Amino acid sequence: MRRLRLLALSSLFLLAGCAGLAGDSARERALLPALRSAWPGVAADVQRGVNDGLDDGDLTAAASDALVASGDHLGASLSSTLEEAKTVTGAEWPVLHPWAARGVIDRVDDGEVGPGVAVSLNERILQFDAAIDALQGR
Amino acid sequence: MEEDLKEILNAFLDQLKTEIEDAGQDISVSWDELRMYTAERANHLSAIVNEPGFELAVRAERDAIALKAGIAAVNTADEAGQRWLGMIQGTLIVVAKVLALGLV
């Protein structure tokens, strides 16, 4: 009887754990469409930053090509499976993030956008970064 | 933010909530949190309506709100998701411009 009760309790804990995991997974999956939707805007900022780095001699052509490939990889992963998106964004986004920020600065420097618009562009990058953190379970 | 505009934002978010729930979706933050965040972003836009690149800012804020909400069906290939993004963007433009013009 006591063993049965122990078994029932263990099963309950296991079920509760699985439910928690399923909830996390659903939340992470729910982030993918929003990330996918925001990516073209963020990617444009990354591209701008990479072009600026290349123009200013801070990047070699090979390094610039590698960053563009990273961006393409990240973009494609957002239309893939949740696991693929987690793995790829976890690896690629930290590399691309500074270039997105640089792209926004370059837009302001060139007079294409005002400082308040830059705040909005940076807000999107901030939320994109937070969503990727959530996707990683951080 | 003026009371009238709060009402507009609330009406918009209530409509969005209804549509999202009817579609069997949900958001990853509370609706109150999203309400406050949207009001904050609309206020910011109202201060920059005359800056170059204002349209870029509106799209960026729309994306930021969708990311904050983690709206599951915001998908460029999804008709409902597109409509919700359009609703967010349209409301942000209206509220920001009305605030900027001091019409309330």
gemmi code that builds the backbone of each chain (N, CA, C; Angstrom):
import gemmi

chains = {
    "A": [
        ("MET", (0.827, -1.214, 0.000), (0.000, 0.000, 0.000), (0.859, 1.260, 0.000)),
        ("ARG", (1.876, 1.218, 0.887), (2.765, 2.363, 0.984), (3.539, 2.552, -0.316)),
        ("ARG", (3.934, 1.403, -0.942), (4.672, 1.478, -2.215), (3.780, 2.056, -3.315)),
        ("LEU", (2.488, 1.671, -3.253), (1.532, 2.182, -4.251), (1.385, 3.698, -4.134)),
        ("ARG", (1.293, 4.147, -2.851), (1.122, 5.590, -2.622), (2.370, 6.351, -3.129)),
        ("LEU", (3.522, 5.762, -2.868), (4.784, 6.366, -3.304), (4.832, 6.452, -4.832)),
        ("LEU", (4.362, 5.368, -5.458), (4.347, 5.317, -6.919), (3.398, 6.380, -7.483)),
        ("ALA", (2.234, 6.516, -6.828), (1.256, 7.510, -7.285), (1.817, 8.921, -7.145)),
        ("LEU", (2.473, 9.167, -5.996), (3.050, 10.498, -5.767), (4.135, 10.804, -6.796)),
        ("SER", (4.998, 9.811, -7.072), (6.068, 9.994, -8.047), (5.488, 10.315, -9.415)),
        ("SER", (4.409, 9.604, -9.763), (3.774, 9.831, -11.063), (3.229, 11.243, -11.156)),
        ("LEU", (2.640, 11.697, -10.022), (2.091, 13.060, -10.013), (3.196, 14.087, -10.245)),
        ("PHE", (4.326, 13.907, -9.539), (5.445, 14.840, -9.713), (5.943, 14.827, -11.152)),
        ("LEU", (6.011, 13.626, -11.726), (6.485, 13.477, -13.102), (5.547, 14.203, -14.068)),
        ("LEU", (4.238, 14.011, -13.838), (3.234, 14.664, -14.696), (3.323, 16.182, -14.588)),
        ("ALA", (3.484, 16.648, -13.328), (3.574, 18.098, -13.117), (4.795, 18.650, -13.837)),
        ("GLY", (5.902, 17.916, -13.759), (7.130, 18.345, -14.439), (6.941, 18.415, -15.934)),
        ("CYS", (6.277, 17.395, -16.489), (6.040, 17.351, -17.942), (5.142, 18.511, -18.374)),
        ("ALA", (4.135, 18.794, -17.531), (3.223, 19.897, -17.862), (3.985, 21.213, -17.899)),
        ("GLY", (4.889, 21.387, -16.932), (5.713, 22.599, -16.896), (6.557, 22.720, -18.140)),
        ("LEU", (7.162, 21.608, -18.530), (8.009, 21.606, -19.723), (7.182, 21.929, -20.964)),
        ("ALA", (5.981, 21.332, -21.022), (5.122, 21.576, -22.183), (4.753, 23.054, -22.246)),
        ("GLY", (4.486, 23.666, -21.070), (4.142, 25.086, -21.028), (5.284, 25.934, -21.546)),
        ("ASP", (6.516, 25.637, -21.100), (7.685, 26.379, -21.557), (7.843, 26.247, -23.057)),
        ("SER", (7.668, 25.030, -23.539), (7.850, 24.776, -24.956), (6.821, 25.554, -25.777)),
        ("ALA", (5.584, 25.606, -25.283), (4.537, 26.351, -25.995), (4.881, 27.838, -26.031)),
        ("ARG", (5.388, 28.344, -24.899), (5.754, 29.761, -24.819), (6.885, 30.068, -25.805)),
        ("GLU", (7.864, 29.157, -25.844), (8.993, 29.361, -26.750), (8.532, 29.305, -28.199)),
        ("ARG", (7.658, 28.321, -28.482), (7.157, 28.186, -29.853), (6.375, 29.443, -30.262)),
        ("ALA", (5.658, 30.022, -29.285), (4.840, 31.204, -29.571), (5.707, 32.403, -29.953)),
        ("LEU", (6.972, 32.396, -29.513), (7.849, 33.524, -29.823), (8.350, 33.496, -31.266)),
        ("LEU", (8.390, 32.311, -31.849), (8.981, 32.187, -33.185), (8.327, 33.080, -34.241)),
        ("PRO", (6.981, 33.105, -34.335), (6.381, 33.966, -35.366), (6.709, 35.449, -35.174)),
        ("ALA", (6.720, 35.905, -33.911), (7.039, 37.315, -33.667), (8.494, 37.604, -34.034)),
        ("LEU", (9.386, 36.661, -33.722), (10.798, 36.825, -34.103), (10.935, 36.867, -35.624)),
        ("ARG", (10.202, 35.957, -36.268), (10.254, 35.870, -37.742), (9.747, 37.173, -38.365)),
        ("SER", (8.713, 37.725, -37.765), (8.129, 38.949, -38.293), (9.069, 40.150, -38.101)),
        ("ALA", (9.775, 40.190, -36.973), (10.659, 41.321, -36.680), (12.006, 41.209, -37.382)),
        ("TRP", (12.364, 39.990, -37.790), (13.716, 39.764, -38.311), (14.086, 40.644, -39.514)),
        ("PRO", (13.222, 40.854, -40.523), (13.649, 41.679, -41.664), (14.127, 43.077, -41.238)),
        ("GLY", (13.441, 43.683, -40.280), (13.862, 45.010, -39.803), (15.189, 44.939, -39.071)),
        ("VAL", (15.343, 43.931, -38.224), (16.597, 43.779, -37.477), (17.731, 43.440, -38.452)),
        ("ALA", (17.422, 42.591, -39.430), (18.447, 42.179, -40.405), (18.931, 43.380, -41.209)),
        ("ALA", (18.019, 44.308, -41.513), (18.421, 45.507, -42.259), (19.403, 46.339, -41.434)),
        ("ASP", (19.174, 46.397, -40.121), (20.111, 47.127, -39.247), (21.460, 46.409, -39.186)),
        ("VAL", (21.429, 45.079, -39.108), (22.679, 44.302, -39.087), (23.458, 44.574, -40.379)),
        ("GLN", (22.750, 44.494, -41.519), (23.403, 44.691, -42.814), (24.034, 46.082, -42.891)),
        ("ARG", (23.303, 47.065, -42.367), (23.812, 48.438, -42.367), (25.088, 48.542, -41.531)),
        ("GLY", (25.075, 47.897, -40.377), (26.250, 47.918, -39.507), (27.437, 47.222, -40.145)),
        ("VAL", (27.180, 46.103, -40.792), (28.263, 45.348, -41.448), (28.839, 46.184, -42.600)),
        ("ASN", (27.975, 46.818, -43.379), (28.459, 47.674, -44.475), (29.326, 48.805, -43.936)),
        ("ASP", (28.890, 49.378, -42.803), (29.654, 50.462, -42.197), (31.015, 49.954, -41.706)),
        ("GLY", (31.000, 48.756, -41.109), (32.256, 48.165, -40.640), (33.217, 47.927, -41.787)),
        ("LEU", (32.667, 47.494, -42.906), (33.483, 47.232, -44.098), (34.026, 48.556, -44.651)),
        ("ASP", (33.148, 49.552, -44.741), (33.557, 50.871, -45.258), (34.649, 51.499, -44.400)),
        ("ASP", (34.521, 51.324, -43.079), (35.485, 51.954, -42.164), (36.741, 51.114, -41.952)),
        ("GLY", (36.808, 49.973, -42.605), (37.992, 49.124, -42.466), (38.026, 48.324, -41.173)),
        ("ASP", (36.917, 48.243, -40.480), (36.863, 47.449, -39.243), (36.593, 45.973, -39.522)),
        ("LEU", (36.185, 45.690, -40.749), (35.893, 44.302, -41.144), (36.590, 44.003, -42.470)),
        ("THR", (37.093, 42.788, -42.594), (37.596, 42.346, -43.903), (36.384, 41.886, -44.725)),
        ("ALA", (36.590, 41.734, -46.019), (35.491, 41.258, -46.877), (35.052, 39.867, -46.424)),
        ("ALA", (36.024, 39.041, -46.020), (35.694, 37.673, -45.585), (34.868, 37.700, -44.303)),
        ("ALA", (35.253, 38.578, -43.377), (34.509, 38.675, -42.112), (33.097, 39.197, -42.369)),
        ("SER", (33.002, 40.144, -43.301), (31.690, 40.688, -43.654), (30.811, 39.595, -44.268)),
        ("ASP", (31.404, 38.804, -45.165), (30.645, 37.702, -45.783), (30.175, 36.704, -44.722)),
        ("ALA", (31.049, 36.450, -43.750), (30.695, 35.487, -42.690), (29.516, 36.007, -41.864)),
        ("LEU", (29.508, 37.320, -41.600), (28.396, 37.895, -40.830), (27.095, 37.831, -41.627)),
        ("VAL", (27.190, 38.109, -42.929), (25.983, 38.029, -43.766), (25.455, 36.591, -43.771)),
        ("ALA", (26.382, 35.625, -43.852), (25.972, 34.208, -43.834), (25.327, 33.859, -42.486)),
        ("SER", (25.877, 34.419, -41.408), (25.284, 34.183, -40.073), (23.854, 34.703, -40.028)),
        ("GLY", (23.666, 35.886, -40.596), (22.326, 36.477, -40.615), (21.358, 35.626, -41.429)),
        ("ASP", (21.835, 35.140, -42.586), (20.974, 34.287, -43.419), (20.606, 33.007, -42.666)),
        ("HIS", (21.603, 32.466, -41.955), (21.397, 31.232, -41.187), (20.343, 31.470, -40.100)),
        ("LEU", (20.493, 32.597, -39.393), (19.538, 32.907, -38.316), (18.130, 33.077, -38.889)),
        ("GLY", (18.030, 33.846, -39.977), (16.713, 34.088, -40.583), (16.035, 32.786, -40.992)),
        ("ALA", (16.820, 31.889, -41.605), (16.256, 30.614, -42.064), (15.821, 29.754, -40.881)),
        ("SER", (16.579, 29.834, -39.782), (16.263, 28.980, -38.623), (14.912, 29.346, -38.000)),
        ("LEU", (14.506, 30.613, -38.179), (13.234, 31.048, -37.579), (12.036, 30.405, -38.275)),
        ("SER", (12.281, 29.854, -39.463), (11.205, 29.144, -40.165), (11.378, 27.637, -40.033)),
        ("SER", (12.326, 27.237, -39.206), (12.605, 25.811, -39.035), (11.953, 25.296, -37.748)),
        ("THR", (12.495, 24.211, -37.218), (11.921, 23.653, -35.987), (12.334, 24.501, -34.785)),
        ("LEU", (11.622, 24.317, -33.682), (11.941, 25.063, -32.459), (13.373, 24.767, -32.008)),
        ("GLU", (13.761, 23.511, -32.057), (15.111, 23.126, -31.612), (16.177, 23.782, -32.469)),
        ("GLU", (15.948, 23.764, -33.802), (16.896, 24.380, -34.737), (17.000, 25.889, -34.456)),
        ("ALA", (15.834, 26.525, -34.270), (15.826, 27.967, -34.012), (16.570, 28.290, -32.720)),
        ("LYS", (16.369, 27.467, -31.693), (17.056, 27.687, -30.407), (18.565, 27.606, -30.598)),
        ("THR", (18.999, 26.544, -31.266), (20.432, 26.306, -31.436), (21.073, 27.421, -32.256)),
        ("VAL", (20.440, 27.739, -33.392), (21.056, 28.707, -34.310), (21.024, 30.120, -33.736)),
        ("THR", (19.874, 30.532, -33.187), (19.820, 31.898, -32.652), (20.770, 32.043, -31.461)),
        ("GLY", (20.888, 30.980, -30.662), (21.803, 31.028, -29.513), (23.240, 31.229, -29.945)),
        ("ALA", (23.591, 30.678, -31.104), (24.969, 30.793, -31.588), (25.188, 32.069, -32.407)),
        ("GLU", (24.236, 32.414, -33.264), (24.448, 33.507, -34.224), (24.101, 34.900, -33.684)),
        ("TRP", (23.038, 34.996, -32.873), (22.590, 36.325, -32.461), (23.642, 37.106, -31.661)),
        ("PRO", (24.360, 36.480, -30.723), (25.371, 37.255, -29.991), (26.435, 37.850, -30.918)),
        ("VAL", (26.697, 37.184, -32.037), (27.686, 37.686, -33.004), (27.098, 38.864, -33.793)),
        ("LEU", (25.811, 38.784, -34.102), (25.167, 39.788, -34.963), (24.685, 41.021, -34.197)),
        ("HIS", (24.344, 40.820, -32.932), (23.743, 41.891, -32.116), (24.524, 43.220, -32.190)),
        ("PRO", (25.858, 43.211, -31.975), (26.578, 44.497, -32.006), (26.501, 45.192, -33.363)),
        ("TRP", (26.360, 44.408, -34.425), (26.310, 45.009, -35.766), (24.957, 45.645, -36.025)),
        ("ALA", (23.919, 45.108, -35.414), (22.599, 45.745, -35.514), (22.654, 47.113, -34.833)),
        ("ALA", (23.256, 47.147, -33.657), (23.376, 48.417, -32.928), (24.214, 49.414, -33.731)),
        ("ARG", (25.267, 48.925, -34.350), (26.124, 49.812, -35.162), (25.353, 50.348, -36.371)),
        ("GLY", (24.504, 49.504, -36.932), (23.691, 49.932, -38.071), (22.790, 51.101, -37.709)),
        ("VAL", (22.213, 51.052, -36.514), (21.334, 52.147, -36.070), (22.153, 53.431, -35.911)),
        ("ILE", (23.329, 53.300, -35.315), (24.195, 54.483, -35.140), (24.556, 55.076, -36.504)),
        ("ASP", (24.844, 54.208, -37.469), (25.219, 54.688, -38.806), (24.050, 55.420, -39.475)),
        ("ARG", (22.835, 54.911, -39.267), (21.661, 55.593, -39.848), (21.543, 57.014, -39.288)),
        ("VAL", (21.805, 57.154, -37.976), (21.730, 58.483, -37.355), (22.863, 59.362, -37.887)),
        ("ASP", (24.070, 58.799, -37.935), (25.233, 59.565, -38.413), (25.018, 60.084, -39.828)),
        ("ASP", (24.342, 59.277, -40.655), (24.114, 59.675, -42.052), (22.880, 60.568, -42.207)),
        ("GLY", (22.192, 60.849, -41.112), (21.016, 61.727, -41.166), (19.777, 61.052, -41.734)),
        ("GLU", (19.857, 59.724, -41.893), (18.699, 59.005, -42.455), (17.550, 58.958, -41.446)),
        ("VAL", (17.900, 58.845, -40.179), (16.874, 58.838, -39.124), (17.303, 59.793, -38.008)),
        ("GLY", (16.310, 60.285, -37.284), (16.599, 61.153, -36.145), (16.912, 60.332, -34.904)),
        ("PRO", (17.380, 60.990, -33.840), (17.743, 60.259, -32.615), (16.557, 59.543, -31.957)),
        ("GLY", (15.365, 60.136, -32.076), (14.172, 59.488, -31.495), (13.793, 58.234, -32.258)),
        ("VAL", (13.972, 58.275, -33.582), (13.708, 57.084, -34.395), (14.712, 55.989, -34.026)),
        ("ALA", (15.954, 56.411, -33.770), (16.970, 55.436, -33.353), (16.558, 54.741, -32.056)),
        ("VAL", (15.916, 55.487, -31.164), (15.426, 54.879, -29.908), (14.448, 53.749, -30.235)),
        ("SER", (13.573, 53.991, -31.216), (12.599, 52.958, -31.604), (13.295, 51.752, -32.237)),
        ("LEU", (14.264, 52.015, -33.108), (14.987, 50.904, -33.743), (15.718, 50.085, -32.681)),
        ("ASN", (16.302, 50.798, -31.704), (16.999, 50.081, -30.621), (16.028, 49.316, -29.726)),
        ("GLU", (14.811, 49.848, -29.577), (13.800, 49.137, -28.774), (13.456, 47.798, -29.428)),
        ("ARG", (13.351, 47.804, -30.767), (13.071, 46.533, -31.458), (14.227, 45.554, -31.237)),
        ("ILE", (15.454, 46.058, -31.320), (16.614, 45.173, -31.101), (16.585, 44.621, -29.669)),
        ("LEU", (16.237, 45.492, -28.715), (16.161, 45.078, -27.304), (15.122, 43.967, -27.108)),
        ("GLN", (13.946, 44.154, -27.712), (12.890, 43.146, -27.565), (13.238, 41.861, -28.324)),
        ("PHE", (13.919, 42.018, -29.453), (14.370, 40.847, -30.217), (15.351, 40.043, -29.360)),
        ("ASP", (16.276, 40.766, -28.723), (17.273, 40.133, -27.853), (16.581, 39.421, -26.676)),
        ("ALA", (15.596, 40.089, -26.089), (14.881, 39.496, -24.944), (14.115, 38.245, -25.379)),
        ("ALA", (13.529, 38.302, -26.582), (12.779, 37.134, -27.074), (13.725, 35.966, -27.331)),
        ("ILE", (14.920, 36.259, -27.832), (15.888, 35.173, -28.056), (16.353, 34.597, -26.722)),
        ("ASP", (16.540, 35.462, -25.729), (16.871, 34.981, -24.374), (15.781, 34.038, -23.872)),
        ("ALA", (14.522, 34.442, -24.068), (13.394, 33.611, -23.612), (13.381, 32.284, -24.364)),
        ("LEU", (13.728, 32.366, -25.645), (13.774, 31.144, -26.456), (14.840, 30.175, -25.923)),
        ("GLN", (15.926, 30.745, -25.408), (17.000, 29.909, -24.847), (16.648, 29.426, -23.437)),
        ("GLY", (15.500, 29.896, -22.922), (15.107, 29.511, -21.560), (15.868, 30.279, -20.510)),
        ("ARG", (16.420, 31.455, -20.876), (17.154, 32.267, -19.898), (16.218, 33.233, -19.203)),
    ],
    "B": [
        ("MET", (-0.696, 60.350, -20.669), (-1.502, 60.315, -21.883), (-2.939, 60.732, -21.556)),
        ("GLU", (-3.540, 61.478, -22.473), (-4.899, 61.962, -22.230), (-5.887, 60.795, -22.122)),
        ("GLU", (-6.959, 61.047, -21.352), (-7.941, 59.979, -21.103), (-8.562, 59.447, -22.397)),
        ("ASP", (-8.853, 60.376, -23.342), (-9.483, 59.955, -24.596), (-8.598, 58.967, -25.350)),
        ("LEU", (-7.308, 59.281, -25.338), (-6.392, 58.398, -26.069), (-6.197, 57.077, -25.356)),
        ("LYS", (-6.242, 57.144, -24.027), (-6.186, 55.889, -23.266), (-7.356, 55.007, -23.671)),
        ("GLU", (-8.508, 55.659, -23.847), (-9.704, 54.898, -24.245), (-9.516, 54.280, -25.623)),
        ("ILE", (-8.923, 55.048, -26.542), (-8.693, 54.513, -27.893), (-7.763, 53.292, -27.811)),
        ("LEU", (-6.672, 53.461, -27.046), (-5.719, 52.350, -26.914), (-6.375, 51.142, -26.252)),
        ("ASN", (-7.171, 51.411, -25.213), (-7.844, 50.307, -24.522), (-8.819, 49.590, -25.441)),
        ("ALA", (-9.570, 50.389, -26.237), (-10.532, 49.783, -27.158), (-9.796, 48.916, -28.186)),
        ("PHE", (-8.674, 49.438, -28.669), (-7.882, 48.683, -29.642), (-7.355, 47.388, -29.029)),
        ("LEU", (-6.825, 47.488, -27.804), (-6.267, 46.282, -27.173), (-7.361, 45.277, -26.811)),
        ("ASP", (-8.538, 45.786, -26.441), (-9.661, 44.877, -26.164), (-10.046, 44.109, -27.425)),
        ("GLN", (-10.054, 44.845, -28.556), (-10.397, 44.214, -29.835), (-9.336, 43.167, -30.210)),
        ("LEU", (-8.080, 43.552, -30.016), (-6.972, 42.629, -30.329), (-7.071, 41.372, -29.453)),
        ("LYS", (-7.363, 41.597, -28.160), (-7.494, 40.484, -27.205), (-8.600, 39.534, -27.661)),
        ("THR", (-9.730, 40.114, -28.034), (-10.863, 39.290, -28.477), (-10.468, 38.463, -29.700)),
        ("GLU", (-9.843, 39.127, -30.677), (-9.483, 38.419, -31.916), (-8.477, 37.304, -31.649)),
        ("ILE", (-7.497, 37.619, -30.791), (-6.443, 36.635, -30.499), (-7.027, 35.441, -29.740)),
        ("GLU", (-7.897, 35.736, -28.769), (-8.498, 34.642, -27.997), (-9.456, 33.822, -28.862)),
        ("ASP", (-10.193, 34.517, -29.749), (-11.099, 33.793, -30.657), (-10.319, 32.851, -31.570)),
        ("ALA", (-9.089, 33.256, -31.879), (-8.252, 32.416, -32.753), (-7.556, 31.311, -31.956)),
        ("GLY", (-7.862, 31.241, -30.653), (-7.273, 30.192, -29.819), (-5.820, 30.463, -29.470)),
        ("GLN", (-5.390, 31.730, -29.586), (-4.006, 32.095, -29.278), (-3.950, 32.857, -27.962)),
        ("ASP", (-2.738, 33.135, -27.519), (-2.581, 33.923, -26.296), (-1.304, 34.739, -26.410)),
        ("ILE", (-1.084, 35.612, -25.451), (0.160, 36.379, -25.444), (0.977, 35.953, -24.229)),
        ("SER", (2.284, 36.281, -24.258), (3.146, 35.737, -23.203), (3.338, 36.699, -22.036)),
        ("VAL", (2.714, 37.878, -22.084), (2.723, 38.784, -20.928), (1.261, 39.059, -20.567)),
        ("SER", (1.054, 39.742, -19.436), (-0.344, 40.040, -19.082), (-0.839, 41.168, -19.993)),
        ("TRP", (-2.158, 41.239, -20.156), (-2.719, 42.294, -21.013), (-2.481, 43.668, -20.403)),
        ("ASP", (-2.459, 43.764, -19.071), (-2.169, 45.058, -18.430), (-0.747, 45.514, -18.749)),
        ("GLU", (0.169, 44.550, -18.725), (1.563, 44.870, -19.035), (1.677, 45.352, -20.490)),
        ("LEU", (0.968, 44.650, -21.386), (1.011, 45.038, -22.795), (0.363, 46.409, -23.003)),
        ("ARG", (-0.689, 46.675, -22.247), (-1.384, 47.972, -22.309), (-0.426, 49.102, -21.928)),
        ("MET", (0.293, 48.904, -20.833), (1.239, 49.930, -20.371), (2.377, 50.104, -21.362)),
        ("TYR", (2.873, 48.996, -21.862), (3.999, 49.059, -22.806), (3.577, 49.780, -24.091)),
        ("THR", (2.379, 49.448, -24.606), (1.904, 50.068, -25.846), (1.713, 51.575, -25.663)),
        ("ALA", (1.167, 51.964, -24.514), (0.970, 53.398, -24.233), (2.317, 54.118, -24.184)),
        ("GLU", (3.275, 53.469, -23.560), (4.622, 54.049, -23.450), (5.236, 54.252, -24.839)),
        ("ARG", (5.101, 53.237, -25.705), (5.701, 53.316, -27.043), (4.964, 54.349, -27.902)),
        ("ALA", (3.628, 54.447, -27.741), (2.867, 55.445, -28.501), (3.267, 56.851, -28.063)),
        ("ASN", (3.484, 57.021, -26.769), (3.945, 58.321, -26.267), (5.278, 58.697, -26.880)),
        ("HIS", (6.164, 57.725, -26.951), (7.470, 57.995, -27.546), (7.307, 58.412, -29.015)),
        ("LEU", (6.470, 57.677, -29.755), (6.273, 58.008, -31.175), (5.701, 59.414, -31.340)),
        ("SER", (4.838, 59.805, -30.406), (4.213, 61.132, -30.533), (5.255, 62.245, -30.458)),
        ("ALA", (6.392, 61.945, -29.826), (7.430, 62.969, -29.679), (8.340, 63.056, -30.892)),
        ("ILE", (8.188, 62.116, -31.829), (9.158, 62.074, -32.937), (8.475, 62.083, -34.310)),
        ("VAL", (7.221, 62.514, -34.368), (6.482, 62.432, -35.644), (7.145, 63.227, -36.758)),
        ("ASN", (7.912, 64.251, -36.412), (8.532, 65.073, -37.460), (9.981, 64.688, -37.760)),
        ("GLU", (10.436, 63.637, -37.112), (11.824, 63.223, -37.359), (11.934, 62.441, -38.665)),
        ("PRO", (13.084, 62.554, -39.344), (13.266, 61.703, -40.529), (13.249, 60.235, -40.127)),
        ("GLY", (12.576, 59.419, -40.920), (12.528, 57.985, -40.637), (11.391, 57.594, -39.715)),
        ("PHE", (10.403, 58.504, -39.546), (9.301, 58.210, -38.611), (8.606, 56.885, -38.951)),
        ("GLU", (8.428, 56.631, -40.248), (7.748, 55.378, -40.643), (8.548, 54.154, -40.207)),
        ("LEU", (9.874, 54.266, -40.271), (10.725, 53.155, -39.794), (10.490, 52.934, -38.302)),
        ("ALA", (10.345, 54.042, -37.577), (10.128, 53.949, -36.122), (8.798, 53.254, -35.824)),
        ("VAL", (7.760, 53.584, -36.607), (6.449, 52.971, -36.365), (6.538, 51.454, -36.575)),
        ("ARG", (7.207, 51.051, -37.657), (7.332, 49.600, -37.912), (8.156, 48.922, -36.808)),
        ("ALA", (9.211, 49.628, -36.362), (10.051, 49.050, -35.296), (9.253, 48.897, -34.003)),
        ("GLU", (8.438, 49.904, -33.676), (7.634, 49.832, -32.449), (6.562, 48.743, -32.566)),
        ("ARG", (5.989, 48.614, -33.760), (5.006, 47.538, -33.997), (5.662, 46.179, -33.741)),
        ("ASP", (6.869, 45.998, -34.292), (7.579, 44.729, -34.084), (7.913, 44.518, -32.609)),
        ("ALA", (8.323, 45.619, -31.943), (8.697, 45.510, -30.521), (7.486, 45.081, -29.682)),
        ("ILE", (6.318, 45.637, -30.012), (5.096, 45.277, -29.264), (4.743, 43.807, -29.516)),
        ("ALA", (4.857, 43.380, -30.788), (4.556, 41.973, -31.107), (5.540, 41.036, -30.405)),
        ("LEU", (6.813, 41.449, -30.328), (7.815, 40.621, -29.636), (7.518, 40.580, -28.146)),
        ("LYS", (7.183, 41.739, -27.589), (6.865, 41.806, -26.158), (5.679, 40.872, -25.853)),
        ("ALA", (4.680, 40.918, -26.743), (3.489, 40.096, -26.525), (3.755, 38.638, -26.870)),
        ("GLY", (4.713, 38.404, -27.784), (4.959, 37.042, -28.242), (3.707, 36.476, -28.884)),
        ("ILE", (3.014, 37.333, -29.639), (1.761, 36.894, -30.249), (2.034, 35.709, -31.174)),
        ("ALA", (1.418, 34.594, -30.836), (1.756, 33.344, -31.519), (1.435, 33.369, -32.995)),
        ("ALA", (0.385, 34.057, -33.373), (-0.022, 33.972, -34.779), (0.504, 35.122, -35.623)),
        ("VAL", (1.409, 35.925, -35.067), (2.003, 36.983, -35.888), (2.982, 36.320, -36.848)),
        ("ASN", (2.484, 36.100, -38.026), (3.263, 35.342, -38.999), (3.018, 35.991, -40.345)),
        ("THR", (4.075, 36.302, -41.054), (3.905, 37.032, -42.310), (3.071, 36.241, -43.310)),
        ("ALA", (3.012, 34.922, -43.129), (2.234, 34.111, -44.064), (0.809, 33.900, -43.562)),
        ("ASP", (0.510, 34.482, -42.416), (-0.780, 34.229, -41.789), (-1.653, 35.473, -41.870)),
        ("GLU", (-2.845, 35.305, -42.443), (-3.712, 36.465, -42.693), (-4.107, 37.177, -41.399)),
        ("ALA", (-4.476, 36.408, -40.380), (-4.881, 37.027, -39.106), (-3.701, 37.755, -38.479)),
        ("GLY", (-2.541, 37.131, -38.518), (-1.345, 37.755, -37.951), (-1.040, 39.068, -38.639)),
        ("GLN", (-1.179, 39.080, -39.948), (-0.950, 40.306, -40.716), (-1.935, 41.396, -40.306)),
        ("ARG", (-3.206, 40.998, -40.102), (-4.214, 41.977, -39.717), (-3.892, 42.554, -38.336)),
        ("TRP", (-3.419, 41.688, -37.417), (-3.102, 42.166, -36.071), (-1.919, 43.137, -36.108)),
        ("LEU", (-0.928, 42.782, -36.942), (0.214, 43.703, -37.073), (-0.265, 45.044, -37.626)),
        ("GLY", (-1.169, 44.983, -38.601), (-1.724, 46.204, -39.186), (-2.495, 47.017, -38.160)),
        ("MET", (-3.239, 46.304, -37.291), (-3.999, 46.998, -36.238), (-3.039, 47.719, -35.286)),
        ("ILE", (-1.978, 47.033, -34.900), (-1.003, 47.645, -33.979), (-0.390, 48.885, -34.635)),
        ("GLN", (0.036, 48.712, -35.899), (0.710, 49.802, -36.600), (-0.235, 50.994, -36.789)),
        ("GLY", (-1.473, 50.715, -37.222), (-2.443, 51.790, -37.457), (-2.756, 52.548, -36.183)),
        ("THR", (-2.957, 51.818, -35.103), (-3.287, 52.482, -33.838), (-2.119, 53.336, -33.349)),
        ("LEU", (-0.901, 52.817, -33.491), (0.273, 53.586, -33.059), (0.361, 54.904, -33.827)),
        ("ILE", (0.115, 54.848, -35.144), (0.205, 56.059, -35.966), (-0.858, 57.072, -35.523)),
        ("VAL", (-2.095, 56.591, -35.368), (-3.189, 57.503, -35.002), (-2.913, 58.147, -33.642)),
        ("VAL", (-2.607, 57.313, -32.650), (-2.403, 57.843, -31.299), (-1.211, 58.795, -31.259)),
        ("ALA", (-0.109, 58.405, -31.908), (1.096, 59.246, -31.887), (0.810, 60.592, -32.547)),
        ("LYS", (0.120, 60.574, -33.690), (-0.113, 61.837, -34.410), (-1.124, 62.727, -33.692)),
        ("VAL", (-2.143, 62.110, -33.109), (-3.121, 62.916, -32.363), (-2.441, 63.566, -31.150)),
        ("LEU", (-1.617, 62.797, -30.463), (-0.895, 63.352, -29.311), (0.034, 64.490, -29.754)),
        ("ALA", (0.742, 64.254, -30.868), (1.714, 65.240, -31.338), (1.025, 66.535, -31.762)),
        ("LEU", (-0.165, 66.411, -32.355), (-0.883, 67.606, -32.819), (-1.614, 68.308, -31.684)),
        ("GLY", (-1.648, 67.678, -30.528), (-2.328, 68.271, -29.374), (-3.823, 68.393, -29.593)),
        ("LEU", (-4.392, 67.404, -30.275), (-5.823, 67.468, -30.597), (-6.726, 67.059, -29.430)),
        ("VAL", (-6.134, 66.528, -28.369), (-6.962, 66.182, -27.207), (-6.455, 66.919, -25.976)),
    ],
}
model = gemmi.Model(1)
for chain_id, residues in chains.items():
    chain = gemmi.Chain(chain_id)
    for i, (resn, *xyz) in enumerate(residues, 1):
        res = gemmi.Residue()
        res.name, res.seqid = resn, gemmi.SeqId(i, " ")
        for name, pos in zip(("N", "CA", "C"), xyz):
            atom = gemmi.Atom()
            atom.name, atom.element = name, gemmi.Element(name[0])
            atom.pos, atom.b_iso = gemmi.Position(*pos), 0.0
            res.add_atom(atom)
        chain.add_residue(res)
    model.add_chain(chain)
structure = gemmi.Structure()
structure.add_model(model)
structure.setup_entities()
